[in-house]
Amino acid sequence: MICPRCNTPVDHGATFCGHCGNQLTPIQARGETIVEQASWARSEQQNQVHRVHDTPTRLARSVEPGWPPTIPHSTQAASGPGLSTPSFAARLPHLHGKQIAFLAIILVLLIGGISAGVSVLLAQRGAGPVAPTAVKGTASFNDSQDGHGLTNTITITIPGLQPPGAGMQYKAWLVSEQDESTLALGTLRQSGQSFVLNFSDPKNNLVGVGNKVIVTQEQGNVIAPIGKVLFSAQYPPLALIHIRHLLFSFPSTPGKIGLLVGLRDQARLLNSQATLLNSAVASGNVPAVLCAAQSTLNLIEGSQGAHTQPLAEACGQLNATVPNDGFGLLGRDDKSGYIALSAAHATLAATQKDATSTIKLHAQHVIIATNDVKGWVTTIDNDAQALLANPTDKTKAQEIVTLADHVLNGVDLNHDEHVDPVPGEAGSITAYVHGQLMAQLTLQP
């Protein structure tokens, strides 16, 4: 065999010319990858000057150890001499010691991470079910049967929650972050597909007690939340100021009662006063009609109203009047009474930057209801003035009775057996209920 570069005889089957170093057979045919050929070629160029007179032995020492790699007999191609199919091992990149060490570190970290995850999962299973992220609950506020406008009842419902582990129970708490106090609400009990709790406080308005509701998983009877918090909900602080003005306390009202509380209470009194007025007109008792009509005006306009007058002494003996708190449904200028202020603070709650979609929705319902109430109360005020001038007008008296009932209860215009928060239907009770719905919280895992 003759080298095509220097015409020097070489041994049959040799890879390189021993005289000039010329490559005689393709390296890829011996099983190397293209990447390895390029690496070898760069090394070849760098050392070409020193290889011109080297022997094959010197050349073999100048390349990487194990170069060229040997190919198992089983990988030889049957299609011709000197040709072979590269093995899978030959296709893998050549790994140095540092690369092997790096891969070993990565493998150890992966195994450690998987082990830690399994340990956490097993620990959680041992502590009982963890709340699924898809499960949400609600905390709703209402009056107890004798709550008298306290909003002193809370109902917590969490559907789809799995039972707690053995010896564990779900507990609910009302937390005040302002004074760091906690009110224990009790244990959630399974009811169908949900866990439910009903709690009532005979003395306290719960909207004013705390600003956060949490549900924890506890073992045994505890007096404070020490277990894992599974669900929580917190009032947006800016909107909460005005929700509390509606349901809990307002600075300028008698007894500092909430605006919607006063609206509902005075609407009840107006409904009672209308009944007395209608009876007086029906019986032809003019003194009683005059007393009842004036009492109606005082209740609507408040102590500073344009048509407010002290009642005659005889009115107390005629049983034709009901007491009122003097604040007025309309107030002295239609802007300072329960109706206007309730609408104003519902609007303020809904327009705060932290107001939720729930607050915005039900604030709008409160506003619709107060607009309805204002229209009906204004008509009653005009009718009462007319009765002072004409105490025998039964038509006006009957209209006052009808509208006073609307002011309190609303009216079912479309006869669907519901009084809805829509224009023309909603009354004071509707406004009050949707004020409480503004306080509803969504419990998140």
Residue pairs with C-beta under 8 A, 6 or more apart in sequence:
1 9
1 10
1 11
1 12
1 14
1 24
2 8
2 9
2 10
3 9
3 10
3 17
3 19
3 20
3 22
3 24
4 22
5 17
5 20
5 22
6 17
6 19
6 20
6 22
8 17
8 18
8 19
8 20
10 17
10 18
10 19
10 24
14 24
14 56
15 23
15 24
15 25
15 27
15 30
15 68
16 22
16 23
16 24
16 56
16 59
17 24
18 55
18 56
18 59
20 52
21 48
21 51
21 52
21 54
21 59
25 82
27 36
27 37
27 40
27 68
28 34
28 37
28 86
29 82
29 83
29 84
30 68
30 69
30 71
30 84
31 68
31 69
31 70
31 71
31 75
31 84
31 86
31 87
31 90
32 40
32 68
32 69
32 86
32 90
33 86
33 90
33 91
33 93
35 93
36 94
39 64
40 63
40 64
40 67
43 62
43 63
43 64
44 51
47 62
50 62
51 58
51 59
51 62
54 62
64 94
69 90
71 84
71 86
71 87
71 90
72 87
75 84
75 85
75 86
75 87
76 83
76 84
76 85
77 83
77 84
77 85
95 103
124 130
126 165
127 165
127 168
127 217
127 228
128 164
128 165
128 166
128 168
128 217
129 162
129 163
129 164
129 165
130 228
130 230
131 161
131 230
131 231
131 445
132 160
132 161
132 162
132 445
133 445
134 160
135 158
135 159
135 160
135 161
135 445
136 158
136 231
136 442
136 443
136 444
136 445
137 156
137 157
137 158
137 159
137 161
137 215
137 231
137 442
137 443
138 156
138 157
138 440
138 441
138 442
138 443
139 154
139 155
139 156
139 213
139 233
139 440
139 441
139 443
140 154
140 155
140 156
140 157
140 436
140 437
140 440
141 151
141 153
141 154
141 206
141 207
141 247
141 436
141 439
141 440
142 151
142 153
142 154
142 155
142 436
143 149
143 150
143 151
143 152
143 153
144 150
144 152
144 153
144 200
144 202
146 202
147 153
147 200
149 257
149 258
149 261
149 264
149 265
149 432
150 201
150 203
150 204
150 205
151 205
151 206
151 207
151 247
151 248
151 436
151 439
152 200
152 201
152 202
152 203
152 204
152 205
152 206
153 198
153 199
153 200
153 201
153 206
154 174
154 185
154 197
154 198
154 199
154 206
154 213
155 196
155 197
155 198
155 199
156 172
156 185
156 188
156 196
156 197
156 199
156 213
156 215
156 443
157 194
157 195
157 196
158 170
158 188
158 194
158 195
158 196
158 215
158 231
158 443
159 193
159 194
160 193
160 194
161 170
161 188
161 194
161 195
163 190
164 170
164 217
167 219
167 220
168 217
168 218
168 219
169 187
169 188
169 217
169 218
169 219
170 187
170 188
170 195
170 215
170 216
170 217
170 218
170 230
171 184
171 185
171 186
171 187
171 188
171 215
171 216
171 217
171 218
171 222
171 225
171 227
172 185
172 186
172 187
172 188
172 197
172 199
172 213
172 214
172 215
172 216
173 182
173 183
173 184
173 185
173 213
173 214
173 215
173 216
173 225
174 182
174 183
174 185
174 206
174 209
174 210
174 212
174 213
175 181
175 182
175 183
175 210
175 211
175 212
175 213
175 214
175 225
176 182
176 183
176 209
176 210
176 211
176 212
177 211
177 212
178 211
181 210
182 210
182 224
182 225
183 201
183 209
183 210
184 223
184 224
185 197
185 199
185 213
186 197
186 199
187 197
188 195
188 196
188 197
188 215
189 195
189 196
189 197
190 196
201 209
205 247
205 248
205 249
205 258
207 243
207 244
207 247
207 248
207 439
208 244
208 248
208 249
211 234
211 235
211 237
211 240
212 232
212 233
212 234
212 235
213 232
213 233
213 234
213 441
213 443
214 225
214 229
214 231
214 232
214 233
215 229
215 230
215 231
215 232
215 443
216 225
216 226
216 227
216 228
216 229
216 230
217 227
217 228
217 230
218 225
218 226
218 227
219 227
230 445
231 443
231 444
231 445
232 443
232 444
233 441
233 442
233 443
233 444
234 441
235 243
235 439
235 441
236 352
236 354
236 355
236 356
236 359
237 354
238 352
238 353
238 354
238 355
239 349
239 350
239 352
239 354
239 355
239 356
239 359
241 349
242 345
242 346
242 348
242 349
242 352
243 349
243 359
243 435
243 438
243 439
244 258
245 258
245 259
245 345
246 258
246 259
246 260
246 342
246 345
246 346
246 349
246 366
246 435
246 438
247 258
247 260
247 261
247 435
247 436
247 439
248 258
249 256
249 257
249 258
250 256
250 257
250 258
250 259
250 262
250 341
250 345
253 259
253 262
253 325
253 327
253 338
254 262
254 325
254 326
254 327
255 325
257 265
259 338
259 341
259 342
259 345
260 338
260 342
260 366
260 431
260 432
260 435
261 432
262 325
262 327
262 338
263 329
263 338
263 339
263 342
263 370
263 373
263 428
263 431
263 432
264 408
264 428
264 429
264 431
264 432
265 325
266 299
266 324
266 325
266 327
266 328
266 329
266 338
267 329
267 373
267 404
267 407
267 408
267 427
267 428
267 429
268 408
269 299
269 322
269 323
269 324
270 296
270 299
270 300
270 329
270 377
270 380
270 404
270 407
270 408
271 404
271 405
271 407
271 408
272 322
273 292
273 295
273 296
273 299
273 321
273 322
273 404
274 296
274 380
274 400
274 401
274 403
274 404
274 405
275 401
276 288
276 292
276 319
276 320
276 321
276 322
277 289
277 292
277 293
277 296
277 320
277 384
277 387
277 397
277 400
277 401
278 397
278 398
278 400
278 401
279 288
280 288
280 289
280 291
280 292
280 318
280 320
281 289
281 387
281 391
281 392
281 393
281 394
281 397
282 394
282 397
284 392
285 318
285 320
286 391
286 392
287 314
287 318
287 320
288 318
288 319
288 320
289 320
289 387
289 391
289 392
289 397
290 312
290 387
290 388
290 391
291 311
291 312
291 314
291 315
291 318
291 320
291 321
292 320
292 321
293 384
293 385
293 387
293 388
293 391
294 309
294 311
294 315
294 321
294 384
294 388
295 311
295 315
295 320
295 321
295 322
295 324
296 380
296 381
296 384
296 400
297 305
297 307
297 308
297 309
297 381
297 384
297 385
297 388
298 305
298 308
298 309
298 311
298 324
298 326
299 322
299 324
299 328
299 329
300 328
300 329
300 330
300 377
300 380
300 381
300 384
301 307
301 308
301 328
301 330
301 331
301 332
301 337
301 381
302 308
302 326
302 327
302 328
302 329
302 330
302 331
302 332
302 336
302 337
303 326
303 327
303 328
304 328
304 331
304 332
304 336
305 328
305 330
305 331
305 332
306 332
307 381
307 385
311 321
315 321
327 337
327 338
328 336
328 337
328 338
329 337
329 338
329 339
329 373
329 377
329 407
330 337
330 339
330 340
330 374
330 377
330 378
330 381
331 337
331 338
331 339
331 340
334 340
334 374
334 378
339 370
339 373
339 374
339 377
340 370
340 374
342 366
342 370
342 431
342 435
343 366
343 367
343 370
343 371
346 363
346 364
346 366
346 367
346 370
346 435
346 438
347 363
347 367
349 355
349 359
349 363
349 438
350 359
350 360
350 363
350 364
355 363
358 437
358 438
358 440
358 442
359 438
362 434
362 435
362 437
362 438
362 440
363 434
363 438
364 421
365 421
365 426
365 430
365 431
365 434
365 437
366 431
366 434
366 435
366 438
368 421
368 422
368 423
368 426
369 410
369 421
369 426
369 427
369 428
369 430
369 431
369 434
370 431
371 423
372 406
372 410
372 423
372 424
372 425
372 426
372 427
373 407
373 426
373 427
373 428
373 431
376 403
376 404
376 406
376 407
376 427
377 403
377 407
379 399
379 403
380 399
380 400
380 403
380 404
380 407
383 396
383 397
383 399
383 400
383 403
384 400
386 393
386 396
387 393
387 396
387 397
387 400
390 396
405 411
406 427
407 427
407 428
408 427
408 428
408 429
409 419
409 427
409 429
410 419
410 425
410 426
410 427
410 429
410 430
411 419
411 424
411 425
411 427
412 418
412 419
412 425
413 424
413 425
414 425
419 425
419 426
419 427
419 429
419 430
420 426
420 430
421 430
421 434
